[in-house]
């Protein structure tokens, strides 16, 4: 905690006002990273277009996120290695909400694609491109990590999806 306080140019006592320990600081960083990615996904979804176009934009924004915010990207992609830092508290609940919202953006776009039929023509070329698969894996990792701290489901029941190379199936939770 001393090194963190020095790096942040704060007193150790002030640091403890906001965070009870190093694990709380790490959860705070993970939460900030999660909401930064969520904002990127929301922008990609809210820009409109077909479901496939929305998913393509999410894949592109995920790639940009990895380049522009590499520290946050590393925290999210390695979330499962921080399981020992998790305890049930307000930060953990916020992480569960964030991961559900992030997964919800992808689900909304997948549902839009099913409705408009956009993935049918080019699904093999675009939907399963490395950036789109990485988005799904990272979000699933963050979702799985956040859900370990609580018995409550992370994703909206009936709205989360398990994505395979050949089909899209609804599931109850991550």
C-alpha positions as CSV (number, residue, x, y, z in Angstrom):
1,X,0.0,0.0,0.0
2,X,3.0,2.3,0.7
3,X,4.2,2.0,-2.9
4,X,0.7,2.6,-4.3
5,X,0.3,5.7,-2.1
6,X,3.6,7.1,-3.2
7,X,2.9,6.4,-6.9
8,X,-0.5,8.2,-6.6
9,X,1.1,11.0,-4.5
10,X,-1.4,10.3,-1.7
11,X,-0.9,9.6,2.0
12,X,-1.3,6.0,3.0
13,X,-4.1,7.1,5.4
14,X,-6.0,8.8,2.5
15,X,-5.7,5.7,0.4
16,X,-7.3,3.6,3.2
17,X,-10.2,6.0,3.2
18,X,-11.1,4.9,-0.3
19,X,-9.8,1.3,-0.3
20,X,-9.6,-1.1,2.6
21,X,-6.7,-3.2,1.0
22,X,-4.9,-4.0,-2.2
23,X,-7.6,-6.3,-3.3
24,X,-10.1,-3.5,-3.2
25,X,-7.8,-1.4,-5.4
26,X,-7.5,-4.2,-7.9
27,X,-11.3,-4.6,-7.9
28,X,-11.6,-0.9,-8.5
29,X,-9.2,-1.1,-11.5
30,X,-11.1,-4.1,-12.9
31,X,-14.4,-2.2,-12.5
32,X,-13.1,0.9,-14.3
33,X,-11.7,-1.3,-17.1
34,X,-15.1,-3.1,-17.4
35,X,-17.0,0.2,-17.7
36,X,-14.6,1.6,-20.2
37,X,-15.1,-1.4,-22.4
38,X,-18.9,-1.3,-21.8
39,X,-19.0,2.3,-23.1
40,X,-17.2,1.2,-26.3
41,X,-19.7,-1.6,-26.8
42,X,-22.7,0.6,-26.2
43,X,-21.4,3.1,-28.8
44,X,-20.9,0.3,-31.3
45,X,-24.4,-1.0,-30.7
46,X,-26.1,2.4,-30.5
47,X,-24.6,3.5,-33.9
48,X,-27.3,1.4,-35.5
49,X,-27.2,-0.7,-38.6
50,X,-27.8,-4.4,-38.9
51,X,-27.0,-6.8,-36.1
52,X,-23.9,-7.9,-38.0
53,X,-22.7,-4.3,-38.4
54,X,-23.1,-3.7,-34.7
55,X,-21.1,-6.9,-33.9
56,X,-18.4,-5.9,-36.4
57,X,-18.1,-2.5,-34.7
58,X,-17.9,-4.2,-31.3
59,X,-15.0,-6.3,-32.6
60,X,-13.3,-3.2,-34.0
61,X,-13.8,-1.3,-30.8
62,X,-12.5,-4.2,-28.7
63,X,-9.3,-4.2,-30.9
64,X,-9.0,-0.5,-30.5
65,X,-9.5,-0.8,-26.8
66,X,-6.6,-3.3,-26.6
67,X,-4.3,-0.8,-28.3
68,X,-5.5,2.4,-26.7
69,X,-5.9,1.1,-23.1
70,X,-3.5,-1.9,-22.9
71,X,-3.5,-1.9,-19.1
72,X,-7.2,-2.1,-18.8
73,X,-7.3,-4.7,-21.6
74,X,-4.8,-6.8,-19.7
75,X,-6.8,-6.6,-16.5
76,X,-10.0,-7.7,-18.3
77,X,-8.4,-10.6,-20.3
78,X,-6.6,-11.9,-17.2
79,X,-9.6,-11.4,-14.8
80,X,-9.7,-15.1,-13.9
81,X,-6.2,-14.9,-12.4
82,X,-7.6,-12.4,-9.8
83,X,-10.2,-14.7,-8.4
84,X,-8.4,-14.8,-5.1
85,X,-9.0,-11.1,-4.7
86,X,-12.8,-11.4,-4.9
87,X,-15.1,-11.1,-1.9
88,X,-18.7,-10.2,-1.9
89,X,-19.0,-6.5,-1.6
90,X,-20.4,-3.4,-3.4
91,X,-17.5,-3.5,-5.9
92,X,-18.2,-7.1,-6.8
93,X,-21.9,-6.4,-7.3
94,X,-20.9,-3.5,-9.6
95,X,-18.6,-5.8,-11.5
96,X,-21.5,-8.3,-12.0
97,X,-23.7,-5.5,-13.2
98,X,-21.1,-4.2,-15.6
99,X,-20.4,-7.7,-17.0
100,X,-24.1,-8.3,-17.5
101,X,-24.5,-5.0,-19.3
102,X,-21.5,-5.8,-21.5
103,X,-22.8,-9.2,-22.4
104,X,-26.3,-7.6,-22.9
105,X,-24.8,-5.3,-25.7
106,X,-23.6,-8.4,-27.6
107,X,-26.9,-10.2,-27.0
108,X,-28.9,-7.2,-28.3
109,X,-26.8,-7.1,-31.4
110,X,-27.0,-10.9,-31.9
111,X,-30.8,-10.7,-31.5
112,X,-30.9,-7.8,-34.0
113,X,-28.9,-9.9,-36.4
114,X,-31.3,-12.9,-36.0
115,X,-34.2,-10.6,-36.6
116,X,-32.8,-8.8,-39.6
117,X,-31.0,-11.9,-41.0
118,X,-27.7,-10.1,-41.4
119,X,-25.4,-12.7,-40.2
120,X,-26.7,-15.4,-42.6
121,X,-24.9,-14.1,-45.7
122,X,-21.5,-13.4,-44.2
123,X,-21.4,-15.1,-40.8
124,X,-18.4,-17.3,-41.5
125,X,-16.3,-14.4,-42.8
126,X,-17.2,-11.7,-40.2
127,X,-19.0,-13.0,-37.2
128,X,-16.3,-15.6,-36.5
129,X,-13.4,-13.3,-37.2
130,X,-10.6,-13.2,-34.6
131,X,-11.7,-9.8,-33.2
132,X,-15.3,-10.9,-32.7
133,X,-14.3,-14.2,-31.1
134,X,-11.9,-12.3,-28.8
135,X,-14.7,-10.0,-27.7
136,X,-16.9,-12.9,-26.8
137,X,-14.0,-14.7,-24.9
138,X,-12.9,-11.6,-23.0
139,X,-16.5,-10.7,-22.0
140,X,-17.1,-14.3,-21.0
141,X,-14.0,-14.3,-18.9
142,X,-14.9,-11.1,-17.1
143,X,-18.5,-12.4,-16.7
144,X,-17.3,-15.8,-15.3
145,X,-14.9,-14.0,-12.9
146,X,-17.5,-11.6,-11.6
147,X,-20.1,-14.4,-11.1
148,X,-17.8,-16.5,-8.9
149,X,-18.2,-14.0,-6.1
150,X,-22.0,-14.3,-6.1
151,X,-24.6,-17.0,-6.5
152,X,-26.8,-14.7,-8.5
153,X,-26.7,-15.1,-12.3
154,X,-24.7,-12.4,-14.1
155,X,-26.6,-12.3,-17.4
156,X,-30.2,-11.6,-17.9
157,X,-32.1,-14.9,-17.7
158,X,-33.1,-16.0,-21.2
159,X,-31.0,-13.3,-22.8
160,X,-27.4,-14.5,-22.6
161,X,-26.2,-16.6,-25.4
162,X,-23.6,-19.4,-25.9
163,X,-22.0,-18.8,-29.2
164,X,-20.7,-21.8,-31.3
165,X,-19.3,-21.7,-34.7
166,X,-22.5,-23.1,-36.2
167,X,-25.3,-21.8,-34.0
168,X,-26.4,-19.4,-31.4
169,X,-28.2,-20.8,-28.4
170,X,-29.9,-19.0,-25.5
171,X,-28.6,-19.9,-22.0
172,X,-29.7,-18.8,-18.5
173,X,-26.4,-17.3,-17.3
174,X,-22.7,-17.0,-18.1
